Amino acid sequence: MAKPVPFKTRQGAERLGEHLRTWRKLQNLTAAQVAERAGVNRDTLGRLERGETTVGLSVFLNVARALGVLDAVVSAVDPYETPVGRARADQVLPQRVRP
């Protein structure tokens, strides 16, 4: 039996899905167009936009790429893009691990 998905995880997935759907609509793209560009089927795109947590990471990344927001997604989780991340890296990571 699968473990239940924590509330915060479900909430985050739903927000990501909403954001991707908004990006799609802002660009006047249909679900079919984005699905084709991302190499996924429309049902899978719909599941992602609804925030279903069973959709794979590669689907999310391919859709973000198709919408032109992949670089922003990657930057959003880059620890070196935040003062706290940079400070912690100086304290925690050995010199050879830093970029």
C-alpha positions as CSV (number, residue, x, y, z in Angstrom):
1,M,0.0,0.0,0.0
2,A,1.3,3.4,-0.9
3,K,2.1,5.9,1.9
4,P,-0.2,8.9,2.1
5,V,1.2,12.0,0.6
6,P,1.8,14.8,3.2
7,F,-0.5,17.7,3.0
8,K,2.2,20.3,2.3
9,T,3.5,18.1,-0.6
10,R,0.0,17.9,-2.1
11,Q,-0.5,21.6,-1.6
12,G,2.8,22.3,-3.3
13,A,2.0,20.0,-6.2
14,E,-1.4,21.8,-6.6
15,R,0.2,25.2,-6.6
16,L,2.9,24.1,-9.2
17,G,0.1,22.7,-11.4
18,E,-1.9,25.9,-11.1
19,H,1.2,28.0,-12.0
20,L,1.9,25.8,-15.1
21,R,-1.7,26.1,-16.2
22,T,-1.5,29.9,-15.8
23,W,1.7,30.1,-17.8
24,R,0.0,28.0,-20.6
25,K,-3.0,30.3,-20.6
26,L,-0.9,33.5,-20.6
27,Q,0.8,32.2,-23.8
28,N,-2.6,31.4,-25.4
29,L,-1.6,27.7,-25.7
30,T,-4.0,24.8,-25.6
31,A,-3.4,21.8,-23.4
32,A,-2.9,19.8,-26.7
33,Q,-0.2,22.2,-27.9
34,V,1.8,22.1,-24.6
35,A,1.4,18.3,-24.3
36,E,2.8,17.9,-27.9
37,R,5.7,20.2,-27.3
38,A,6.5,18.5,-24.0
39,G,6.2,15.0,-25.5
40,V,3.4,13.9,-23.1
41,N,-0.3,13.1,-23.6
42,R,-3.0,15.5,-22.7
43,D,-4.3,13.4,-19.8
44,T,-0.8,13.5,-18.2
45,L,-0.6,17.2,-18.6
46,G,-4.1,17.5,-17.1
47,R,-2.9,15.4,-14.1
48,L,0.1,17.7,-13.7
49,E,-2.0,20.9,-13.9
50,R,-4.4,19.4,-11.2
51,G,-1.4,18.8,-8.9
52,E,-1.5,15.0,-8.9
53,T,1.6,13.8,-7.1
54,T,2.0,10.7,-9.2
55,V,3.2,12.6,-12.2
56,G,6.9,12.1,-12.8
57,L,9.6,14.7,-12.4
58,S,10.6,14.4,-16.1
59,V,7.0,15.3,-17.1
60,F,7.1,18.4,-14.9
61,L,10.5,19.4,-16.4
62,N,9.4,18.8,-20.0
63,V,6.3,20.9,-19.5
64,A,8.3,23.7,-17.8
65,R,10.7,23.6,-20.8
66,A,7.8,23.7,-23.3
67,L,6.4,26.7,-21.5
68,G,9.8,28.5,-21.4
69,V,10.1,28.5,-17.6
70,L,12.6,25.6,-17.0
71,D,15.5,28.0,-16.3
72,A,13.4,29.8,-13.7
73,V,12.4,26.5,-12.1
74,V,16.0,25.4,-11.8
75,S,17.1,28.8,-10.4
76,A,14.3,28.7,-7.8
77,V,15.9,25.7,-6.1
78,D,19.6,26.8,-6.5
79,P,21.0,27.3,-3.0
80,Y,23.7,29.6,-4.4
81,E,20.9,32.0,-5.5
82,T,20.1,32.9,-1.8
83,P,22.2,34.6,0.8
84,V,21.4,31.8,3.3
85,G,22.4,29.1,0.8
86,R,25.7,30.9,0.0
87,A,26.5,31.5,3.7
88,R,25.8,27.8,4.6
89,A,27.8,26.6,1.6
90,D,30.8,28.6,2.9
91,Q,30.4,26.9,6.3
92,V,29.4,23.4,5.4
93,L,30.7,22.4,2.0
94,P,34.4,21.6,1.4
95,Q,36.1,23.9,-1.0
96,R,36.3,21.3,-3.8
97,V,32.5,20.8,-3.8
98,R,31.7,24.5,-4.4
99,P,30.9,25.5,-8.0
